[in-house]
Amino acid sequence: VYVFTECGFFFLPGLGLCYSIINGPTNATVLAGSEARFNCTVSVGWIILIWLSNGNPVLTVINSQGAIETSNRFTSQNYTSSNGFTSELIIRNTQLSDSGRIECSTQEPNEKSFAFLSVQVNGSLFITNSTLKVKENKTVEIVCEALGWAPAPDITWMTNDSFIDKSRYVTQQSLGSNDLHNALSILTFTPTDTEILTCLADIEALPNPQNATVTVILVNSTI
């Protein structure tokens, strides 16, 4: 029997039920290898809910059957309340290729909601020497290298507990393999005392910047 409601046509054995998305998913930024979670809440009377990643169906939830999973990386948890039904999509072991549009759809006309997933990669960061001896009144260039990041990290420098002015270092970025980014930062520094220099690399998904340090030891040039 075809039934027409405000939501459109249905082919149902019984009456047509109209339902809508109450709350859709929200944007998420996560580190590669971790979990990403998205919630979608539909009103009472829902029949089917489909999750799509970049346009490809990854998980289907049917009211009468529950979740139908096609990959062990895409699973779900479900929550029911008096106001409606919430499906939580869980993406395990996120990969860079998962970045993009995550969509919740009820297959009703205009009843879809989407958010964006940004998967970021925490690469490596290092300064070649852990200690460096510099004579008085001498200027030295210190190189900090970041490899295999996505997106390219924001590089800053600190001496002891203070940030160094950006005019004192130059950072170059390049695209490496597998769509990962590299950065090379060169700090020009004239020590006035023995100091600890810290290179920091930051991306949005990191709770705290990654850092690499070098101890610059001032050597008395007097013979």
MARNUSE-987859 format. One line per 4 residues: number of its first residue (from 1); their letters; for each residue x, y, z of N, C-alpha, C. Coordinates in steps of 0.02 Angstrom, whole numbers, always signed. Each point is the difference from the previous one (the first is absolute). Layout:
BEGIN
NUM	a	X,Y,Z,X,Y,Z,X,Y,Z | ...
END
This chain:
BEGIN
1	vyvf	+42,-59,+0,-42,+59,+0,+45,+62,+0 | -12,+46,-46,+36,+63,-1,-38,+50,+41 | +35,+34,+46,-32,+48,+44,+34,+67,-9 | -39,+54,-6,+29,+66,-5,-8,+37,+66
5	tecg	+56,+26,+26,-3,+41,+61,+38,+64,-15 | +8,+43,+50,+37,+61,-9,+73,-14,-17 | +23,-59,+16,+70,-18,-13,+9,-31,-68 | -53,-18,-36,+7,-30,-66,-37,-66,-5
9	fffl	+18,-39,-50,-32,-65,-12,+37,-56,+36 | -38,-47,+26,+29,-59,+33,-33,-62,-29 | +38,-53,-5,-30,-65,-16,+5,-42,+63 | -54,-4,+38,-1,-34,+64,-59,-47,+4
13	pglg	+9,-53,+38,-57,-46,+8,-55,+32,+42 | +16,+49,+40,-50,+33,+42,-4,+73,-15 | -8,+41,+53,-6,+71,-9,+68,+33,-11 | +0,+56,-35,+62,+38,-9,+15,+41,+63
17	lcys	+62,-2,+22,+21,+37,+59,+51,+53,-21 | -10,+61,+23,+44,+54,-17,+49,+11,+57 | +65,+1,-14,+49,+11,+52,+56,+44,-27 | +37,+31,+44,+51,+48,-21,+62,-6,+43
21	iing	+53,+31,-24,+63,+4,+38,-5,+58,+49 | +7,-16,+64,-4,+52,+53,+68,+34,+8 | +52,-40,+6,+68,+26,+6,+47,-41,-44 | +36,+35,-42,+47,-34,-45,+70,-2,+28
25	ptna	+47,-30,-35,+69,-5,+23,+35,+68,+0 | +54,+5,+38,+40,+61,+2,+71,-15,-22 | +36,+50,-23,+68,-8,-26,+46,-29,+53 | +49,-39,-23,+48,-31,+45,+69,+1,-31
29	tvla	+51,+11,+42,+70,-3,-21,+36,-49,+46 | +30,-52,-29,+31,-53,+40,+68,-17,-29 | +41,-33,+42,+64,-26,-24,-10,-67,-35 | +37,-12,-52,-2,-65,-35,+13,-56,+49
33	gsea	-39,-54,-6,+7,-57,+44,-47,+2,+60 | -29,+58,+14,-47,+5,+56,-72,-9,-25 | -48,+7,+45,-70,-6,-17,-31,+68,-16 | -49,+0,-45,-41,+58,-13,-73,-19,+13
37	rfnc	-38,+43,+32,-69,-16,+17,-47,+56,-24 | -57,-22,-27,-50,+47,-25,-69,-24,+23 | -41,+48,+23,-68,-17,+23,-52,+27,-48 | -53,-38,-8,-57,+22,-40,-64,-22,+36
41	tvsv	-43,+48,+17,-62,-15,+37,-60,+11,-46 | -43,-52,-4,-60,+5,-42,-61,-7,+46 | -56,+28,-24,-61,+0,+41,-32,-69,+2 | -46,-7,+46,-37,-63,+9,-36,-18,-65
45	gwii	+0,-65,-17,-33,-23,-60,+49,-12,-58 | +64,+8,+14,+50,-10,-52,+0,-72,-24 | +22,-10,-62,+1,-66,-30,+71,-22,-17 | +37,+44,-33,+67,-18,-22,+46,+61,+5
49	liwl	+62,-12,+19,+50,+53,+4,+64,-26,-32 | +28,+40,-45,+60,-21,-37,+55,+51,+12 | +59,-26,+16,+60,+42,+7,+42,-7,-64 | +24,+57,-25,+42,+1,-60,+64,+37,+15
53	sngn	+55,-26,-28,+65,+33,+5,+22,+18,-70 | +6,+65,-13,+17,+25,-67,-44,-31,-54 | -65,-5,+16,-49,-23,-48,-9,-75,-2 | +41,-37,+36,-5,-74,-1,-33,-25,+64
57	pvlt	-54,-41,-7,-33,-27,+60,+48,-44,+40 | +6,+13,+65,+46,-39,+42,-36,-38,+55 | -61,+22,+16,-37,-34,+53,-75,+17,-6 | -42,-51,+9,-72,+9,-4,-32,-24,+64
61	vins	-47,+40,+26,-37,-20,+61,-74,-4,-19 | -29,-59,+10,-71,-11,-14,-37,-9,+66 | -54,+34,+7,-38,+0,+64,-16,-71,+22 | -22,-41,-46,-23,-67,+18,+56,-51,+7
65	qgai	+61,+18,-24,+55,-50,+0,+62,+23,+38 | +11,+64,+5,+61,+26,+30,+51,+18,-52 | +64,+4,+20,+53,+24,-44,+24,-56,-47 | +12,+19,-61,+30,-45,-50,+68,+28,-16
69	etsn	+53,-34,+23,+68,+23,-9,+33,-36,-58 | +33,+39,-43,+35,-30,-57,+76,+2,+8 | +23,+34,+53,+72,+4,+13,+10,+4,+75 | +52,-34,+26,+12,+2,+72,+29,+67,+22
73	rfts	+16,+44,-48,+23,+67,+18,-58,+48,+12 | -59,-17,-27,-58,+43,+7,-53,-37,+42 | -6,+19,+62,-48,-32,+45,-44,+54,+31 | -47,-21,+42,-45,+49,+29,-23,-20,+70
77	qnyt	-22,+50,+36,-35,-10,+63,-66,+38,-6 | -52,-27,+31,-66,+29,-7,-29,+20,+68 | -37,+55,+1,-30,+26,+61,-72,+20,-16 | -47,-24,+41,-70,+16,-10,-27,+40,+59
81	ssng	-36,+53,-15,-32,+41,+52,-72,+14,-20 | -36,+35,+42,-70,+17,-15,-5,+48,-59 | +54,+37,-12,-1,+49,-54,+20,-28,-68 | +35,-57,+0,+21,-28,-63,+54,-52,+7
85	ftse	+35,-13,-55,+51,-52,-3,+66,+32,-23 | +53,-16,+35,+66,+26,-18,+46,-57,-22 | +28,+8,-59,+50,-47,-25,+68,+35,+3 | +48,-33,+33,+67,+26,+4,+45,-41,-46
89	liir	+25,+32,-52,+46,-33,-46,+70,+4,+30 | +33,-58,+4,+68,-3,+26,+46,-24,-56 | +48,+43,-18,+49,-18,-51,+65,-18,+36 | +20,-63,-3,+59,-23,+35,+61,+5,-45
93	ntql	+59,+9,+32,+63,+1,-38,-5,+48,-60 | -18,+62,+14,-10,+48,-54,+62,+7,-44 | -13,+11,-63,+53,+8,-50,-7,+67,-34 | +54,+23,-30,+0,+65,-34,-55,+2,-53
97	sdsg	-12,-57,-33,-51,-4,-53,-71,+6,+27 | -9,-7,+66,-67,+8,+29,-22,+73,+3 | +48,+45,-7,-17,+72,+3,-52,+17,-53 | -47,+42,+19,-52,+20,-47,-68,+3,+32
101	riec	-51,-10,-40,-69,+10,+21,-29,-64,+31 | -27,+8,+60,-36,-54,+34,-74,+19,+1 | -42,-44,-28,-71,+18,-8,-46,-51,+34 | -50,+27,+32,-54,-40,+29,-62,+11,-42
105	stqe	-31,-54,-25,-57,+6,-45,-56,-48,+22 | -61,+23,-4,-58,-42,+16,-35,-23,-64 | +27,+20,-58,-30,-15,-65,-67,+35,-10 | -16,+46,+44,-58,+43,-11,+22,+60,-42
109	pnek	-46,+30,-38,+18,+60,-38,+26,+54,+46 | +59,+26,-15,+31,+55,+38,+16,-17,+72 | -3,-64,+18,+16,-19,+69,+70,-33,+2 | +49,+44,-3,+70,-22,+6,+38,+55,+35
113	sfaf	+53,-19,+35,+41,+48,+36,+72,-23,-5 | +46,+47,-6,+69,-20,-9,+48,+43,+41 | +59,-27,+10,+54,+34,+34,+65,-20,-36 | +55,+30,+22,+64,-16,-32,+48,-29,+50
117	lsvq	+35,-52,-23,+52,-32,+39,+68,+20,-27 | +43,+23,+44,+69,+15,-18,+46,-48,+38 | +33,-44,-37,+48,-46,+31,+70,+28,-11 | +37,+10,+55,+66,+30,-3,+53,-50,+21
121	vngs	+60,+10,-24,+56,-46,+13,+53,+36,+41 | +18,-30,+56,+53,+26,+43,+65,-32,-22 | +43,+39,-33,+62,-27,-27,+57,+2,+51 | +60,+1,-25,+60,+2,+43,+28,+71,+2
125	lfit	+38,+14,+53,+31,+65,+9,+67,-10,+32 | +52,+31,-27,+65,-10,+31,+48,+57,-17 | +47,+10,+47,+58,+43,-10,+60,-47,+3 | +44,+3,-49,+53,-50,-7,+43,-6,+63
129	nstl	+21,+56,+28,+43,-1,+59,-40,+16,+63 | +12,-38,+53,-34,+14,+63,+36,+54,+40 | +66,+8,-14,+39,+55,+30,+42,+33,-54 | +13,+64,+11,+37,+38,-49,+44,+51,+37
133	kvke	+65,+1,-14,+45,+48,+32,+12,+59,-47 | -9,+60,+28,+7,+60,-41,+44,+50,+38 | +48,+29,-36,+43,+50,+31,-38,+66,+10 | +25,+40,+46,-30,+65,+14,-4,+43,-63
137	nktv	-55,+37,-7,-12,+47,-55,-3,-34,-68 | -8,-66,+0,-7,-36,-63,-73,-17,-13 | -18,+4,-63,-69,-17,-20,-1,-69,-31 | -51,-39,+17,-4,-68,-24,-69,-12,-31
141	eivc	-3,-44,-49,-64,-19,-30,-19,-69,+27 | -59,-5,+27,-25,-63,+28,-59,-24,-43 | +4,-62,-22,-50,-27,-47,-47,-49,+36 | -64,+11,-8,-52,-46,+26,-39,-28,-59
145	ealg	-7,-66,-1,-32,-32,-58,-62,-39,+22 | -55,+12,-35,-62,-36,+11,-15,-42,-63 | -11,-65,+9,-11,-45,-56,-65,-39,+8 | -38,-5,-55,-58,-44,-2,-60,+25,+38
149	wapa	-19,+63,-10,-57,+29,+35,-58,+12,-49 | -60,+5,+28,-58,+22,-38,-49,+33,+49 | -15,+63,-11,+30,+45,-49,+70,+20,+21 | +31,+46,-37,+67,+23,+19,-5,+34,+69
153	pdit	+45,-15,+45,-5,+27,+68,+20,+73,+4 | -26,+33,+50,+20,+69,+16,+62,-5,+45 | +56,+29,-22,+63,-4,+36,+13,+65,+38 | +15,-6,+64,+21,+57,+41,+62,-20,+40
157	wmtn	+35,+50,+26,+61,-12,+40,-7,+35,+67 | +30,-31,+51,+3,+29,+66,+72,-3,+27 | +18,+50,+40,+62,-3,+38,-19,+3,+73 | +21,-51,+37,-22,-8,+69,-77,-1,+1
161	dsfi	-33,+51,+27,-74,-1,+2,-31,+55,-42 | +39,+30,-45,-25,+56,-40,+1,-17,-74 | -52,+23,-35,-3,-10,-73,+50,+46,-34 | +32,-25,-52,+48,+39,-39,-38,+34,-57
165	dksr	+18,+62,-12,-32,+38,-53,+6,-35,-68 | -54,+0,-39,-1,-37,-63,+50,+27,-51 | +22,+62,+10,+48,+29,-48,+69,-33,+6 | +10,-40,+52,+65,-31,+12,+5,-71,-28
169	yvtq	-53,-24,-29,+4,-66,-32,-41,-2,-64 | +20,-46,-44,-33,-9,-64,-23,-72,-6 | -63,-11,-19,-27,-67,-7,-22,-13,-71 | +23,-55,-29,-20,-20,-67,-40,-64,+3
173	qslg	-51,-4,-41,-43,-60,-2,+5,-33,-68 | -7,-66,+0,+1,-37,-63,-46,-61,+5 | -23,-24,-57,-44,-58,-1,+42,-62,-10 | -6,-48,+46,+37,-63,-4,-42,-54,-32
177	sndl	+13,-62,+18,-36,-57,-28,-66,-11,+37 | -46,-34,-32,-65,-18,+29,-39,+60,+24 | +7,+57,-35,-36,+62,+17,+18,+27,+69 | +58,-19,+25,+23,+26,+65,+47,+59,-11
181	hnal	+2,+43,+51,+38,+62,-7,+63,-1,+43 | +51,+35,-24,+62,+9,+36,+11,+75,+12 | +37,+15,+53,+16,+70,+14,+72,+3,+26 | +34,+53,-20,+69,+11,+22,+4,+71,+27
185	silt	+18,+7,+64,+4,+65,+32,+71,+14,+22 | +26,+58,-20,+69,+19,+15,-1,+62,+44 | +27,-8,+60,+3,+55,+48,+71,+29,+1 | +4,+66,-7,+64,+35,+6,+5,+28,+71
189	ftpt	+51,-22,+36,+1,+14,+72,+69,+19,+24 | +4,+53,+41,+62,+21,+31,-8,-5,+75 | +27,-53,+31,-12,-10,+71,+39,+50,+43 | -31,+18,+56,+33,+43,+49,+15,-38,+64
193	dtei	-24,-61,+2,+12,-44,+57,-17,-71,-23 | +14,-48,+42,-22,-69,-16,-76,-2,+3 | -32,-23,-55,-73,+2,-5,-27,-64,-31 | -62,-14,+17,-35,-57,-30,-48,+28,-52
197	ltcl	+8,-22,-62,-43,+21,-54,-49,-57,-16 | -62,+18,-12,-51,-49,-14,-35,+17,-66 | -4,-49,-43,-38,+5,-63,-67,-35,+12 | -55,+34,-16,-66,-29,+11,-38,-6,-66
201	adie	-33,-57,-10,-41,-11,-59,-71,-15,+22 | -48,+35,-30,-68,-6,+24,-49,-8,-58 | -50,-44,+10,-58,-5,-44,-61,-3,+45 | -59,+12,-28,-61,+7,+39,-15,-61,+43
205	alpn	+12,-60,-27,-20,-61,+35,+45,-17,+60 | +58,+31,+4,+46,-14,+56,-22,+37,+63 | -6,-35,+57,-18,+35,+62,+55,+48,+21 | +63,-18,-14,+57,+42,+14,+50,-5,-58
209	pqna	+36,+54,-16,+48,-3,-55,+54,-52,+14 | +24,-31,-53,+59,-43,+6,+61,+45,+3 | +52,-21,+36,+58,+44,+7,+65,-38,-5 | +52,+36,-19,+68,-25,-2,+44,+55,+30
213	tvtv	+50,-20,+39,+41,+50,+35,+75,-8,-16 | +35,+55,+9,+72,-1,-5,+27,+46,+54 | +53,-21,+34,+32,+42,+51,+60,+35,-33 | -4,+66,-1,+55,+40,-29,+45,+22,+58
217	ilvn	+62,-23,-3,+48,+14,+53,+47,+56,-23 | +1,+54,+38,+43,+56,-17,+71,-14,+24 | +47,+4,-47,+70,-15,+15,+39,+66,+2 | +35,+10,+54,+42,+60,+7,+56,-2,-52
221	sti	+4,+53,-40,+50,+1,-54,+69,+22,+23 | +4,+20,+64,+65,+22,+26,+48,-59,+6 | +57,+9,-26,+51,-54,+4,+32,+0,+69
END
